[in-house]
Amino acid sequence: MSKKSFSTTMDGETLKALKLYAVKQDRALNDVLEEAAAAYLARKATEDPDAAIFVRRAHEPIEDCLAAIEQRLSSKKDESTYK
């Protein structure tokens, strides 16, 4: 899988703790963050059906994913209309 660069902000103390952990484990910070993100998504996938769908579809082109999201939102809107 190819790596993609992105930028974000984070609480300074959390970032410092992550950096210290990465150094202690002799790992790159991006590997620690990627592992944490994967664990977060796996946990959310057990709680939220949409998260499970996003995890399964992550390998697909973004256009296909966006179309699937629009379709899912449309069906949820239709369900709420009939209640």
N, C-alpha and C positions, 0 to 999 in steps of 0.2 A: 504494500500500500504506500502511495506517495505521501510525503509530509507536506503540510500546508502551513505557512507562517500566518500568525495573527497577533494582534496587540490587544491587551486588556489592562485593567487596573485591579488591584487587590489590596486588602488591608495589609499594611506594612508588616505587622507582627506575624500574620499568617504566612506571608511570602518569606520572611526571614526564617520561620520554622521549617518551611518546605526546603529552603536552600540548605539549612543545616542538616536536615534529614538526608537530602540528596548527597551531600558531602560525606556524611557518616556511612552511607551505604555505597559510596564510591560509584554513584550513578549520576547521569545528567539530569538536571532539573526538569527538562522537557519529558524525560521518561517517567519521572515521578508524577508529573501533572497528567500525562496521558493515562497512566495506570489509575490515578484517582478519578479521572473523568470517565473511564471505562467502567469502574466499579460503581460510580454514581448512576450511570445510565442503566447498568444491569439491575441495580436496586430499584430504580424508578420503573423499569419495565415490568417488574412484578406487581407494582402498585397501579400503574396507569396504562391502559391499552394503547393509547396514542404513543407513549414512549416506546413501547415494544415495537410498534410499527416503524417508528423512526429509526430504531436500532437495526431492524431487518432491512430497511430500504436505504441505509446509508451508503451502500456501494453503488446505487443507481444514479444516473445523471440528475442534477438538481431540478431540471425542468419536470421530470417524471415525479419527483418527490413533491414539488409544489402543486402539481396537478392533483396528486393524491390527497394532499392536505385540503385543497379547495373542495374536492369531492366529499371528503369526510365532514368538513364544516357545513357544507350544503345539506348533507343527510341529517346531521345533528339539528340544523335549523328546521328542517322539515319535521323531524320528530317532535321538537318543542312546539311547533305550530299545532299539531294534532292533539296535544295534551290538554 
